[in-house]
């Protein structure tokens, strides 16, 4: 890595899935491990990679 260049990351979002719908209209895309290498080069269609996970994949907890 060249001097002065740090690590980078991206945080893709998509429409909300059923777990996020009650609290927001977007959600972070959680790529399944099998898709990690396909994402940077979009080796597969975006619609196949950038989608909400199935119901029950996320748990939402509110502080009391």
C-alpha positions in Angstrom: 0.0 0.0 0.0 1.5 3.4 -0.9 2.5 5.8 1.9 -0.3 8.0 3.1 -3.0 5.6 1.9 -5.0 4.0 4.7 -7.4 1.2 4.8 -10.8 1.8 3.3 -14.2 0.2 3.6 -17.7 0.6 2.2 -21.0 0.3 3.9 -23.6 -0.5 1.2 -27.3 -0.1 2.0 -30.5 -1.4 0.5 -34.2 -1.2 1.0 -35.2 -2.3 4.5 -35.9 -6.0 5.1 -38.7 -7.2 7.5 -36.4 -6.9 10.5 -35.5 -3.2 9.9 -38.9 -2.0 8.5 -40.4 -1.0 11.8 -37.5 1.4 12.6 -36.0 2.6 9.3 -36.5 2.7 5.5 -33.0 1.5 4.7 -30.7 -1.1 6.1 -27.0 -2.1 5.9 -26.3 -4.9 3.5 -24.7 -7.8 5.3 -23.0 -9.8 2.6 -23.0 -13.5 3.1 -19.5 -14.9 3.3 -19.9 -16.6 -0.1 -20.4 -13.2 -1.7 -17.4 -11.4 -0.1 -15.1 -11.8 -3.1 -17.9 -11.1 -5.6 -18.8 -7.7 -4.2 -15.8 -5.4 -5.0 -15.8 -6.4 -8.7 -19.5 -6.9 -9.0 -18.9 -10.4 -10.5 -22.6 -11.0 -10.1 -25.6 -8.7 -10.6 -26.0 -6.0 -7.9 -29.6 -7.1 -7.2 -28.3 -10.5 -6.2 -25.6 -9.1 -3.8 -27.3 -6.0 -2.4 -30.4 -7.4 -0.8 -31.9 -7.6 2.7 -31.3 -10.8 4.6 -34.2 -13.1 5.5 -36.5 -12.4 8.4 -34.9 -13.1 11.7 -31.4 -12.4 10.6 -31.2 -9.2 12.7 -32.3 -8.6 16.3 -33.3 -5.0 17.2 -33.0 -4.1 20.9 -34.0 -0.7 22.3 -32.3 0.5 25.5 -34.5 0.6 28.6 
